[in-house]
Amino acid sequence: MMEINNNNYKANSDKSILNKIGEFVKHSRLKINKTQAQLASDAGINRSTLIELENGNGVNMLTFIQVMRALGQLDFFKSLEVQTELSPMMLAEMHAKYNRKRASKTKTTTVKNSDW
């Protein structure tokens, strides 16, 4: 996969980024030796839509995901996963709450005689 330098992407226009995405899709398609028609068929889209994507024209997100799936490039989206981080204070509170300090006495149940 191509390395992404965030500093360069911040300075690029939206059209420039779309062009880079199109280049990535085309490069990936050629790397696996598929024609536009084959990849479009695998992705369940029209060939003309794939051409639009490769030329850096905007396509909808669903189309992009379908193409990335057909290319075997869904790992591309790993950077979008939300990472939940706990603060040190929350970790300390959880540790104190769930770690036992002492063993408790075993409770014995006594049976009371009843008049019933």
C-alpha positions in Angstrom: 0.0 0.0 0.0 1.2 3.5 -0.6 2.6 5.5 2.3 0.6 8.5 3.3 2.2 11.7 4.5 -0.4 13.7 6.4 1.5 17.0 5.9 1.2 16.8 2.1 -2.5 15.9 2.3 -3.4 18.9 4.4 -2.0 21.2 1.7 -3.7 19.4 -1.2 -7.0 20.4 -2.7 -10.0 18.0 -2.6 -9.5 17.4 -6.4 -5.9 16.5 -5.9 -6.8 14.0 -3.2 -9.4 12.5 -5.5 -6.8 12.2 -8.2 -4.5 10.3 -5.7 -7.3 8.0 -4.8 -8.0 7.3 -8.5 -4.3 6.6 -9.0 -4.3 4.2 -6.1 -7.3 2.3 -7.4 -5.8 2.1 -10.9 -2.4 1.0 -9.6 -4.0 -1.6 -7.4 -6.2 -2.9 -10.3 -3.2 -3.2 -12.6 -1.2 -4.9 -9.8 -3.7 -7.7 -9.7 -3.9 -7.8 -13.5 -7.6 -7.0 -13.9 -9.3 -5.0 -16.6 -11.7 -2.2 -15.7 -14.6 -4.3 -16.9 -13.5 -7.2 -14.6 -13.0 -5.0 -11.5 -16.3 -3.2 -12.2 -18.1 -6.5 -12.4 -16.4 -7.8 -9.2 -17.4 -4.6 -7.4 -21.0 -4.7 -8.8 -20.7 -1.3 -10.4 -20.7 0.0 -14.0 -17.4 0.3 -15.8 -18.1 4.0 -16.5 -18.3 4.5 -12.7 -14.9 2.9 -12.2 -13.5 5.1 -15.0 -14.8 8.1 -13.1 -13.1 6.9 -9.9 -9.8 6.3 -11.6 -9.9 9.7 -13.3 -10.3 11.4 -9.9 -13.9 12.3 -10.2 -16.1 12.0 -7.2 -18.1 8.8 -6.6 -20.2 8.0 -3.6 -18.7 6.3 -0.5 -20.5 3.0 -1.1 -19.0 2.7 -4.6 -15.6 3.4 -3.2 -16.0 0.7 -0.5 -17.2 -1.8 -3.1 -14.2 -1.1 -5.3 -11.8 -1.4 -2.4 -13.4 -4.7 -1.4 -13.1 -6.1 -4.9 -9.4 -5.0 -4.9 -8.8 -6.7 -1.5 -7.8 -3.4 0.0 -10.3 -3.1 2.9 -7.3 -2.7 5.3 -7.2 0.8 3.8 -9.9 1.7 6.3 -8.1 0.5 9.5 -6.9 4.1 10.1 -10.6 5.0 10.5 -11.2 2.7 13.5 -12.0 4.5 16.7 -9.5 3.7 19.5 -10.9 4.0 22.9 -8.4 5.2 25.4 -8.9 5.3 29.2 -7.4 8.1 31.2 -4.9 7.1 34.0 -7.5 8.2 36.5 -10.2 6.0 35.0 -7.8 3.0 35.0 -7.0 3.6 38.7 -10.7 3.8 39.6 -11.4 0.6 37.7 -8.4 -1.1 39.4 -9.6 -0.1 42.8 -13.2 -1.1 42.2 -12.6 -4.6 40.8 -9.5 -5.7 42.7 -10.4 -7.3 46.1 -8.6 -6.1 49.2 -9.7 -9.0 51.5 -11.4 -12.3 51.5 -14.9 -12.3 53.0 -16.2 -14.7 55.6 -18.3 -17.5 54.3 -21.8 -17.0 55.3 -23.6 -19.9 56.9 -27.3 -20.2 56.7 -29.2 -21.4 59.7 -32.5 -23.0 59.5 -35.0 -21.7 62.1 -37.6 -24.0 63.5 -41.0 -22.9 62.5 -44.3 -23.5 64.0 -45.7 -24.3 60.6 
